[in-house]
């Protein structure tokens, strides 16, 4: 009878240990899935959008989107061809160095300042000449 009690006691100790280990692994797997989802959908959405498909490519004219700090967040292929750069050279860089007049520094550029304070520039027609590799672009 003593051996029967010993085996039942060892079974009683083994089952809760297996259950606890199983719950720990289950928690860790849910935590890793949660972290993966949060990382890719909340903390890096713009990075994924800019590296993925670019809806701006359908626009035949140069187009870009800058964030509130006047940093390029998205740009189309027409604009890249115009400045003769690739996406990796331009994305997450200040917009001023590529598309704003060289006669202004970034801190005095009216366009960069308007972007940074979130205002609009209304009723102003702008025509830029940008020289890239000895060729003037409009």
Secondary structure, 3 states (H helix, E strand, C coil): CHHHHHHHHHHHHHHHHHHHHHHHHHHHHHHHHHHHHHHHHHHCHHHHHHHCCCHHHHCCCCCEEECCCCEEEEECHHHHHHHCCCHHHHCCCECHHHHCCCCCCCCCCHHHHHHHHCCCCCCCCCCCCEEECCEEEC
